[in-house]
Amino acid sequence: MKTSSRFNRQLSFIVEIDKLKSILRHTLLMDGSRRENDAEHAWHLSLMALVFSDLSKGKDLDLFKVVRMVLIHDLVEIDSGDAFLYDEKKRAELKTLERGAARRIFGLLPRDQAREFRRLWEEFEERKSPEARFAAALDRFQPVLHNYKTKGKTWKRHKVDAATVLEKNAHIADGVPVLWELVKEMVAEGVKEGYFGKSEECR
């Protein structure tokens, strides 16, 4: 079959991103049976964006942009791997790797699409637009919900305390205040139920 150069680049990108299905996150599925992969995470966030769009703090939200952001935001992990939110050292080390990964992976696409995807990825990382703040809030809320539903299995395994969970996820309030209130309730209950690596009062 005769195909254009543009199509061939698009197809190469589609083949490459299949690797996202093999990138395991630290987050467990809600039934606790196994670790979630990055592709499942992106799918889950996309549906959350559709369902929770009316809860966004931003007005006149471009929902299509949000969905595009959450679908591509972790593609860089094909090269860099997943960094656990509470592992400060590894997350700092991966920042440079992620920028190189963005250049390589999005660069597989035709130039116009490569620029668009890179711009969306950077917008998500910067969290300045209403869409990015909403997408980032969902990205942080989802693993908290998973941890709550699995009785803190990942938190306990990595000795994460309640205060750190609240600190690292506080920007949920910038995108979806209702979800932030729910996070605080789940963390407070988690403290009572012993879901954290260290026993402490919820701040």
MIVO-504622 format. One record per residue (C-alpha): residue number from 0; residue in one letter; chain; x, z negated, y negated. Coordinates in pm, 1 decimal. Layout:
! residues N
<n:NUM&res:A&chain:A&x:X&z:Z&y:Y>
...
//
This chain:
! residues 203
<n:0&res:M&chain:A&x:0.0&z:0.0&y:0.0>
<n:1&res:K&chain:A&x:138.6&z:99.4&y:-337.3>
<n:2&res:T&chain:A&x:132.7&z:-192.6&y:-581.5>
<n:3&res:S&chain:A&x:243.7&z:-249.1&y:-938.3>
<n:4&res:S&chain:A&x:540.4&z:-461.1&y:-1039.6>
<n:5&res:R&chain:A&x:298.5&z:-697.8&y:-1214.7>
<n:6&res:F&chain:A&x:94.9&z:-747.5&y:-899.3>
<n:7&res:N&chain:A&x:408.4&z:-804.9&y:-692.3>
<n:8&res:R&chain:A&x:519.9&z:-1080.5&y:-929.6>
<n:9&res:Q&chain:A&x:177.8&z:-1242.1&y:-917.9>
<n:10&res:L&chain:A&x:177.0&z:-1227.5&y:-538.7>
<n:11&res:S&chain:A&x:525.0&z:-1382.3&y:-523.9>
<n:12&res:F&chain:A&x:397.8&z:-1670.3&y:-734.9>
<n:13&res:I&chain:A&x:94.4&z:-1719.3&y:-510.0>
<n:14&res:V&chain:A&x:317.6&z:-1728.0&y:-202.2>
<n:15&res:E&chain:A&x:557.8&z:-1974.2&y:-367.6>
<n:16&res:I&chain:A&x:292.0&z:-2223.9&y:-475.2>
<n:17&res:D&chain:A&x:171.2&z:-2259.1&y:-116.4>
<n:18&res:K&chain:A&x:466.2&z:-2498.0&y:-86.8>
<n:19&res:L&chain:A&x:272.9&z:-2748.9&y:-297.2>
<n:20&res:K&chain:A&x:67.8&z:-2827.4&y:13.1>
<n:21&res:S&chain:A&x:381.9&z:-2976.0&y:170.8>
<n:22&res:I&chain:A&x:479.2&z:-3204.8&y:-118.8>
<n:23&res:L&chain:A&x:366.4&z:-3554.1&y:-23.3>
<n:24&res:R&chain:A&x:271.8&z:-3805.8&y:-287.2>
<n:25&res:H&chain:A&x:302.6&z:-4182.8&y:-251.9>
<n:26&res:T&chain:A&x:-73.8&z:-4208.9&y:-286.8>
<n:27&res:L&chain:A&x:-266.9&z:-4262.1&y:35.4>
<n:28&res:L&chain:A&x:-600.2&z:-4096.9&y:104.9>
<n:29&res:M&chain:A&x:-887.5&z:-4334.1&y:38.1>
<n:30&res:D&chain:A&x:-934.7&z:-4388.2&y:411.4>
<n:31&res:G&chain:A&x:-568.4&z:-4494.1&y:431.0>
<n:32&res:S&chain:A&x:-494.6&z:-4249.4&y:713.2>
<n:33&res:R&chain:A&x:-206.7&z:-4057.5&y:553.1>
<n:34&res:R&chain:A&x:-36.1&z:-3965.5&y:227.5>
<n:35&res:E&chain:A&x:-201.7&z:-3718.9&y:-5.9>
<n:36&res:N&chain:A&x:-25.4&z:-3391.5&y:-84.6>
<n:37&res:D&chain:A&x:9.2&z:-3238.4&y:-430.3>
<n:38&res:A&chain:A&x:-237.6&z:-2956.4&y:-364.8>
<n:39&res:E&chain:A&x:-506.0&z:-3206.6&y:-263.0>
<n:40&res:H&chain:A&x:-430.3&z:-3408.5&y:-574.1>
<n:41&res:A&chain:A&x:-476.6&z:-3101.9&y:-798.0>
<n:42&res:W&chain:A&x:-805.1&z:-3012.9&y:-626.2>
<n:43&res:H&chain:A&x:-932.6&z:-3368.7&y:-667.8>
<n:44&res:L&chain:A&x:-842.0&z:-3377.0&y:-1037.7>
<n:45&res:S&chain:A&x:-1010.6&z:-3040.5&y:-1097.5>
<n:46&res:L&chain:A&x:-1339.2&z:-3171.2&y:-962.1>
<n:47&res:M&chain:A&x:-1297.9&z:-3496.1&y:-1154.2>
<n:48&res:A&chain:A&x:-1255.0&z:-3290.8&y:-1472.0>
<n:49&res:L&chain:A&x:-1583.8&z:-3112.4&y:-1405.4>
<n:50&res:V&chain:A&x:-1770.5&z:-3431.8&y:-1317.5>
<n:51&res:F&chain:A&x:-1629.7&z:-3657.9&y:-1591.0>
<n:52&res:S&chain:A&x:-1614.0&z:-3403.2&y:-1874.6>
<n:53&res:D&chain:A&x:-1894.3&z:-3581.0&y:-2064.9>
<n:54&res:L&chain:A&x:-1687.9&z:-3901.9&y:-2066.7>
<n:55&res:S&chain:A&x:-1394.8&z:-3752.0&y:-2255.1>
<n:56&res:K&chain:A&x:-1292.4&z:-3913.5&y:-2581.3>
<n:57&res:G&chain:A&x:-1225.8&z:-3567.3&y:-2727.4>
<n:58&res:K&chain:A&x:-1504.6&z:-3359.2&y:-2879.0>
<n:59&res:D&chain:A&x:-1564.6&z:-2990.3&y:-2799.0>
<n:60&res:L&chain:A&x:-1333.8&z:-3013.2&y:-2498.0>
<n:61&res:D&chain:A&x:-1205.5&z:-2683.4&y:-2355.7>
<n:62&res:L&chain:A&x:-1284.3&z:-2763.0&y:-1992.9>
<n:63&res:F&chain:A&x:-1131.4&z:-2440.8&y:-1862.0>
<n:64&res:K&chain:A&x:-801.1&z:-2541.2&y:-2021.3>
<n:65&res:V&chain:A&x:-824.5&z:-2885.3&y:-1862.9>
<n:66&res:V&chain:A&x:-881.0&z:-2738.6&y:-1516.9>
<n:67&res:R&chain:A&x:-587.9&z:-2500.1&y:-1561.1>
<n:68&res:M&chain:A&x:-367.7&z:-2791.3&y:-1666.7>
<n:69&res:V&chain:A&x:-451.4&z:-3008.5&y:-1368.0>
<n:70&res:L&chain:A&x:-407.4&z:-2718.3&y:-1127.4>
<n:71&res:I&chain:A&x:-55.0&z:-2638.9&y:-1248.3>
<n:72&res:H&chain:A&x:76.2&z:-2973.9&y:-1375.6>
<n:73&res:D&chain:A&x:254.1&z:-3065.7&y:-1051.6>
<n:74&res:L&chain:A&x:380.8&z:-2721.1&y:-949.2>
<n:75&res:V&chain:A&x:725.9&z:-2825.0&y:-1068.2>
<n:76&res:E&chain:A&x:736.1&z:-3074.9&y:-781.8>
<n:77&res:I&chain:A&x:791.8&z:-2783.2&y:-543.4>
<n:78&res:D&chain:A&x:1153.2&z:-2809.8&y:-661.8>
<n:79&res:S&chain:A&x:1180.5&z:-3166.7&y:-785.7>
<n:80&res:G&chain:A&x:963.0&z:-3351.5&y:-535.6>
<n:81&res:D&chain:A&x:721.5&z:-3629.8&y:-624.9>
<n:82&res:A&chain:A&x:842.4&z:-3923.0&y:-829.9>
<n:83&res:F&chain:A&x:661.9&z:-4252.1&y:-778.5>
<n:84&res:L&chain:A&x:512.3&z:-4362.5&y:-1109.8>
<n:85&res:Y&chain:A&x:668.9&z:-4707.9&y:-1084.3>
<n:86&res:D&chain:A&x:1019.2&z:-4584.0&y:-998.0>
<n:87&res:E&chain:A&x:1165.9&z:-4558.9&y:-1349.5>
<n:88&res:K&chain:A&x:1511.1&z:-4446.0&y:-1240.2>
<n:89&res:K&chain:A&x:1390.7&z:-4157.1&y:-1025.5>
<n:90&res:R&chain:A&x:1138.5&z:-4041.6&y:-1283.4>
<n:91&res:A&chain:A&x:1410.8&z:-4026.0&y:-1548.0>
<n:92&res:E&chain:A&x:1638.3&z:-3829.8&y:-1314.1>
<n:93&res:L&chain:A&x:1366.5&z:-3575.9&y:-1237.1>
<n:94&res:K&chain:A&x:1285.7&z:-3487.9&y:-1599.5>
<n:95&res:T&chain:A&x:1568.8&z:-3234.5&y:-1623.3>
<n:96&res:L&chain:A&x:1492.9&z:-3099.0&y:-1276.7>
<n:97&res:E&chain:A&x:1129.6&z:-3048.7&y:-1369.3>
<n:98&res:R&chain:A&x:1213.5&z:-2836.8&y:-1672.6>
<n:99&res:G&chain:A&x:1434.1&z:-2616.0&y:-1459.5>
<n:100&res:A&chain:A&x:1159.6&z:-2597.6&y:-1198.5>
<n:101&res:A&chain:A&x:907.3&z:-2492.0&y:-1462.1>
<n:102&res:R&chain:A&x:1139.7&z:-2215.3&y:-1573.7>
<n:103&res:R&chain:A&x:1191.2&z:-2088.0&y:-1218.4>
<n:104&res:I&chain:A&x:839.4&z:-2122.2&y:-1078.5>
<n:105&res:F&chain:A&x:643.7&z:-1997.7&y:-1378.6>
<n:106&res:G&chain:A&x:911.0&z:-1733.3&y:-1425.6>
<n:107&res:L&chain:A&x:795.3&z:-1567.8&y:-1104.8>
<n:108&res:L&chain:A&x:485.3&z:-1453.5&y:-1293.0>
<n:109&res:P&chain:A&x:462.2&z:-1157.9&y:-1532.4>
<n:110&res:R&chain:A&x:601.0&z:-1257.2&y:-1871.2>
<n:111&res:D&chain:A&x:266.9&z:-1315.7&y:-2045.9>
<n:112&res:Q&chain:A&x:133.8&z:-1536.7&y:-1767.7>
<n:113&res:A&chain:A&x:466.9&z:-1716.6&y:-1735.8>
<n:114&res:R&chain:A&x:452.3&z:-1808.4&y:-2105.7>
<n:115&res:E&chain:A&x:90.2&z:-1921.5&y:-2078.3>
<n:116&res:F&chain:A&x:150.6&z:-2142.0&y:-1773.9>
<n:117&res:R&chain:A&x:464.6&z:-2292.3&y:-1923.4>
<n:118&res:R&chain:A&x:279.2&z:-2367.2&y:-2247.7>
<n:119&res:L&chain:A&x:-4.3&z:-2537.6&y:-2056.8>
<n:120&res:W&chain:A&x:242.2&z:-2743.0&y:-1853.6>
<n:121&res:E&chain:A&x:424.8&z:-2856.2&y:-2169.1>
<n:122&res:E&chain:A&x:95.9&z:-2937.8&y:-2342.7>
<n:123&res:F&chain:A&x:-3.1&z:-3157.8&y:-2049.2>
<n:124&res:E&chain:A&x:333.0&z:-3336.0&y:-2056.7>
<n:125&res:E&chain:A&x:313.2&z:-3401.2&y:-2432.3>
<n:126&res:R&chain:A&x:-43.2&z:-3543.4&y:-2421.6>
<n:127&res:K&chain:A&x:-115.4&z:-3452.1&y:-2783.3>
<n:128&res:S&chain:A&x:-427.5&z:-3234.5&y:-2751.0>
<n:129&res:P&chain:A&x:-768.9&z:-3372.3&y:-2647.1>
<n:130&res:E&chain:A&x:-752.5&z:-3160.2&y:-2332.3>
<n:131&res:A&chain:A&x:-409.7&z:-3291.9&y:-2237.4>
<n:132&res:R&chain:A&x:-510.7&z:-3653.4&y:-2299.5>
<n:133&res:F&chain:A&x:-821.0&z:-3604.7&y:-2084.9>
<n:134&res:A&chain:A&x:-624.2&z:-3436.1&y:-1804.6>
<n:135&res:A&chain:A&x:-351.2&z:-3700.8&y:-1816.9>
<n:136&res:A&chain:A&x:-611.0&z:-3977.9&y:-1803.4>
<n:137&res:L&chain:A&x:-757.6&z:-3831.4&y:-1485.4>
<n:138&res:D&chain:A&x:-408.9&z:-3788.8&y:-1340.2>
<n:139&res:R&chain:A&x:-341.7&z:-4160.4&y:-1384.8>
<n:140&res:F&chain:A&x:-688.6&z:-4282.3&y:-1290.4>
<n:141&res:Q&chain:A&x:-697.5&z:-4106.1&y:-954.1>
<n:142&res:P&chain:A&x:-411.2&z:-4294.8&y:-783.1>
<n:143&res:V&chain:A&x:-536.7&z:-4626.6&y:-921.1>
<n:144&res:L&chain:A&x:-872.8&z:-4555.1&y:-759.3>
<n:145&res:H&chain:A&x:-699.8&z:-4463.3&y:-431.7>
<n:146&res:N&chain:A&x:-497.1&z:-4784.0&y:-439.2>
<n:147&res:Y&chain:A&x:-806.1&z:-4989.6&y:-508.6>
<n:148&res:K&chain:A&x:-995.6&z:-4826.3&y:-220.3>
<n:149&res:T&chain:A&x:-703.9&z:-4886.0&y:19.6>
<n:150&res:K&chain:A&x:-677.7&z:-5252.8&y:-84.6>
<n:151&res:G&chain:A&x:-351.3&z:-5197.1&y:-265.6>
<n:152&res:K&chain:A&x:-150.6&z:-5062.3&y:29.7>
<n:153&res:T&chain:A&x:90.9&z:-4862.0&y:-185.4>
<n:154&res:W&chain:A&x:113.9&z:-5129.7&y:-454.5>
<n:155&res:K&chain:A&x:201.6&z:-5392.5&y:-195.9>
<n:156&res:R&chain:A&x:447.8&z:-5168.1&y:-12.6>
<n:157&res:H&chain:A&x:643.3&z:-5106.9&y:-332.7>
<n:158&res:K&chain:A&x:595.0&z:-5458.6&y:-474.9>
<n:159&res:V&chain:A&x:409.3&z:-5334.1&y:-782.6>
<n:160&res:D&chain:A&x:242.1&z:-5607.0&y:-986.8>
<n:161&res:A&chain:A&x:-83.5&z:-5592.4&y:-1183.3>
<n:162&res:A&chain:A&x:76.1&z:-5607.9&y:-1527.2>
<n:163&res:T&chain:A&x:290.6&z:-5303.1&y:-1448.9>
<n:164&res:V&chain:A&x:-11.2&z:-5105.5&y:-1328.4>
<n:165&res:L&chain:A&x:-189.8&z:-5177.9&y:-1655.6>
<n:166&res:E&chain:A&x:117.0&z:-5096.3&y:-1864.3>
<n:167&res:K&chain:A&x:190.9&z:-4764.1&y:-1693.0>
<n:168&res:N&chain:A&x:-167.3&z:-4645.7&y:-1703.5>
<n:169&res:A&chain:A&x:-273.6&z:-4763.1&y:-2049.4>
<n:170&res:H&chain:A&x:-297.1&z:-4409.8&y:-2189.0>
<n:171&res:I&chain:A&x:-607.6&z:-4355.5&y:-1974.9>
<n:172&res:A&chain:A&x:-783.0&z:-4517.0&y:-2271.0>
<n:173&res:D&chain:A&x:-669.8&z:-4229.4&y:-2494.9>
<n:174&res:G&chain:A&x:-854.3&z:-3974.7&y:-2282.9>
<n:175&res:V&chain:A&x:-1140.4&z:-4150.9&y:-2106.4>
<n:176&res:P&chain:A&x:-1210.5&z:-4504.4&y:-2237.6>
<n:177&res:V&chain:A&x:-1479.9&z:-4567.6&y:-1974.8>
<n:178&res:L&chain:A&x:-1230.9&z:-4506.7&y:-1694.4>
<n:179&res:W&chain:A&x:-981.2&z:-4741.9&y:-1858.5>
<n:180&res:E&chain:A&x:-1242.2&z:-5018.6&y:-1860.1>
<n:181&res:L&chain:A&x:-1301.2&z:-4951.0&y:-1490.6>
<n:182&res:V&chain:A&x:-927.0&z:-4964.6&y:-1421.2>
<n:183&res:K&chain:A&x:-902.2&z:-5305.8&y:-1584.0>
<n:184&res:E&chain:A&x:-1192.7&z:-5428.9&y:-1371.3>
<n:185&res:M&chain:A&x:-1036.8&z:-5292.1&y:-1051.6>
<n:186&res:V&chain:A&x:-699.9&z:-5447.5&y:-1133.5>
<n:187&res:A&chain:A&x:-858.2&z:-5783.6&y:-1211.2>
<n:188&res:E&chain:A&x:-1042.0&z:-5775.8&y:-878.2>
<n:189&res:G&chain:A&x:-722.8&z:-5661.8&y:-706.2>
<n:190&res:V&chain:A&x:-540.5&z:-5967.7&y:-835.0>
<n:191&res:K&chain:A&x:-807.8&z:-6192.6&y:-685.2>
<n:192&res:E&chain:A&x:-801.4&z:-6006.7&y:-353.5>
<n:193&res:G&chain:A&x:-421.9&z:-5990.7&y:-323.3>
<n:194&res:Y&chain:A&x:-380.6&z:-5614.3&y:-363.9>
<n:195&res:F&chain:A&x:-49.4&z:-5643.1&y:-549.0>
<n:196&res:G&chain:A&x:311.3&z:-5695.9&y:-449.9>
<n:197&res:K&chain:A&x:340.7&z:-6007.0&y:-664.9>
<n:198&res:S&chain:A&x:77.8&z:-6272.1&y:-720.3>
<n:199&res:E&chain:A&x:12.5&z:-6310.6&y:-1092.5>
<n:200&res:E&chain:A&x:-258.4&z:-6338.1&y:-1350.2>
<n:201&res:C&chain:A&x:-396.1&z:-6010.5&y:-1480.3>
<n:202&res:R&chain:A&x:-299.7&z:-5969.5&y:-1844.3>
//
